[in-house]
Amino acid sequence: MRPQPRALLVNAALLAAAVVSLGPLAWMVSVSFMAPGEASSSPPPLLPRAATLENYHQLFARTGMGRGFANSLFLATAATLLALCFNVTAGYAFAKLRFAGRERIFRLLLGALIIPAQVAMIPLFLLLKQLGLVNTYLGVLLPSVANVFGIFLVRQYALSIPDELLEAARIDGAGEFRLFWSIVLPSLSPILVTLAIFTFLGSWNDFLWPLIVLTDDDRHTLPVALASLTREHVQDSELMMAGGVITVLPVLVLFLVLQRYYIQGLLAGSIKG
């Protein structure tokens, strides 16, 4: 069967969009393997003349990027685990448990979505200062423990769990914890993966809040360390590109590994509830 002209046009447009989107990323990876100063020549080369790992060696040996990488990995992992615990239990409660003012509280939470996060940063910083949590990892983690979007995402998915299934488990003698652990959590697994990816990406890429809270250089996260690198090595394009690759690579691998569950969770959440 001959391909339709419209299908060819759509595929060509998608291919062009993919090239435009991935082109800068591919060039960043290529430059990271170039010798110092090679990318500054005119015209800029697309591929290194002789690929080298010297930029990555210098990155971890001199600039403290390894410490920033470890800090980001710890904070992103902790933020993901905390967000899963609090958002999942809250989303399930708003979907399936009955308590006074449930709908009003949920609508109030949804209204908070329109408030820009930057508006709350100054009061939040002053509060953390009163609690003595400035320049601590806990001060970075506390604002990400629960968020309205995560609660909304879990609630919409949890609405698809049949009430009859939960009532049958209660009649059979299952307690609320056993019901949540054995029935609800397995049913929510696609949206749990989606929420985990969202939270990990958000925490990993967060620049402003760690920059405000963490004043000690040894506690800086990878985006903050990368920003410091651009100030100190503004002429060293190859070193900065290597830093960019180190920053992007973990989240790219995470997304590729879990993309099947991520897409499944988004699709299911969009048609249920």
N, C-alpha and C positions, 0 to 999 in steps of 0.2 A: 504494500500500500504506500502510495506516494505521500510524503509529508505535506500538510496543508500550509499555504503561504502565511496564514495568521500564526500558526504554531512556530514556523521558522522565525517570524518577526519577533515573537515573544521571547524565544530562546536566544536570539541575537541580542535583544535588549537586556535580558538577564545576564548574559555573558559579559556584555559591556559594563553593566553595573558591578559585576563581580570583579572585573579587572580594575575598575576605578577604586573600588573599596579595598581590594587587597594589594594594589600596587604600592601605596606608601608603606604598608606593613612589610612587604617583601623587600623593598629597598632599605628599610631600617635594619632588617636582618642582614642584608648584604653588606651594608656599611659597617656593621658591628664587627665584621671579619676583615675589614681593610686595615692597612698599615696607617699609623698616625699621619694625618695631612693628605691622604690619598683622596678622600671625599671632597676636599676643598678645591681640587683642580677643576679647570674649565675645559670642556663640559664635564660635569660630574659623571664618573663611571657607574655603570649599572652593576658590575660584578667586580670583586676584588682581584687584583692581578695575582696576588699570592695570599690565599686565605690564612689568617693567623688568629690565635686565641689570646694574643697579648692584651687586647683591650679588656677581656674578661678577667685575665690574671691581675691586671692593674686595678680593675674595679674592686675586686675583693681584697687585694693586698694593701691598697693605699687609701681608699675612699670610705671604708666602713659600710659598704653596701651589704655585706654579709650580715652584719648586725641588724641593719634595717630590714633585710629579708626575714630574718628570724623573728623580729618584733612583729612584722606584718602578718606572718604566718600564725603566730600565737594569737594575736588579737582577732584576726579574721576567723580562725577556728573557734575561739571562745565565743565570739559574737554570734556565730552560726548556731552553736549548741544552745546558748542561752535563748536566742530568738526562737529556735524550734520548740524549746520547752514552754515558753510563755505564750507565744502566738498560737501554738496548736491547742493548748488547753483553753485559752480564751476563745479562740474561734469555735471550738467544739461546744463550749458552754453557751455561746450566743446562738448556736445553731440548734442544739438538742436539749439543753437543760432549761427548765422553766423556773424563773425567779422574777420577783417584782421589779418592774421598770426595765426589763430586758431590752425591749425595742427602743425605748427612749434613750437609754444609755448608748445603744449601738448607733442610733442616729446622731447622737452628740459626738461620738467618736468619728463618724464619717465627716461631720462638719469640720473637725480638726484637720482634715486632709487639705483644706484650702489654705491653711496657714503655712507660709514658707518656713522651711527649717531654719533659715538664717535669722528670722525674727526672734526665735527662742534661744539663740546662742548666748547672748549677753546675760539674760536672767539665769540660764542654765550654768554658765560659767561662774556667776556670783554665788549660786547655790552650792556648786561643787567646792568653791573656795571656802565657804562657811563650814563645809563638812570636812575640809582638809584633804580633798581628793585631787587637787590640781597637781599635775606632774606625776600621776599614778595611772597604771593601766586600768584600774577600776573606774577612774574618771572618764576614760575613753569608752569603756564598755557600757556603762550605765544607760546612756541615752539610746543604745541600740538593743536593750534587753527585749523591748516589745515595741511594735509599731503598728499603726492603724491599718496600713496596707496589708501587712502579713495576717493580721486578725481577719480582715475582710476576705482575703484569699482563702484562708482555711475555712471560714464560715460558709462561704458559697459552695465549697466542695463538700463540706460535711452535711449540708442540706440534702445531698443526694443519698445519704445512708438511710435506708428504710426505718421508720420508727418501729414497725412490727418486729424487725430483727432485734432491736435493742430491748423491746418489751419482752420478747421471747427469752432473751438471755437473762433478764431480771427474774422472770417467772421460774426459770431453771435454777435460780439461786446465785447467779453471778453478781458480785458486788460491783460498785461503780468503778473501782480501780481495775478489777479484772475485765469488766466490759470495755473500758477504755483501752486497756493494754492489748487484749486479745481480739477485739472486733474493730474498734474505731481506728486504731493506729494502722493496722494492715490495710484497711480500706482507704486511708489517707495517704498511702505511700507515694503516689505520683505527685501530689501537691506538696508533700514534705520535701521531695527532691527539688522541686521547682523553687520552693521557699528557701531551701538551703543554698541553692545557686544564687538567687537574688541577694540573700544576706551576705554570703561570702564575697560576691563581686562588689557589693556596696561598701563593705568594710575594707576590703583590699584596696579599692580605688579611692577611699576617703582621704582627702588631703587637708581640708580646712580645720575640721574638729581636732584631729591629732596635733596639728600645728599650733592650735590655740591652747590645748590642755597640757601637752608635753613640752616642757621647757628644757629638759636635759637632753643633750645630743645623743647620749647612749640609748635613750628610749624612743628616738624618732623612728617612724615607720618608713617603708620603702618609698612612697610618693614624696614624703618630706625630705628624705635623704637624696632623692633624685633631683628635687628642686634646688637643694644646696649644691649638688654637683653641677647644675647648669650655671650657677653663679661663679663657681670656682674654676670651671673648665669650659667656659663659654666658647673658646676657640677649638676645643677638642671634640669635633663632631663624632668621631668614631667611638670615643669613650662614652659619650652621652647616648649614642644609639645602642651600645651594649647595655647600658643601664635601662633603656627603654625595653629591650628584649627581655631582660631579667624581670621587669615589672609585668610585662604582658603574658609571658610564657605560662606561669602557673594557672592563671584564670582561663587561658585558652585551652590548656590541656583538660582542666576541670570541665569546661563546657563541652568539649568534644566527647569526653568519656560519658557524660551524663545527658547528652542532648536528647537521647531517645525518651528518657523519663521527663525531661524538661518540656518537650513539645507535647507529650502525652498529658502532662499536668495542666498546661495552658489550654489545650483543646478541651479537655474534660471540664475544666473550670468555666470555660466560656459557654458551654451548652447545658450545664447543670445548674441547679439552684435558681 
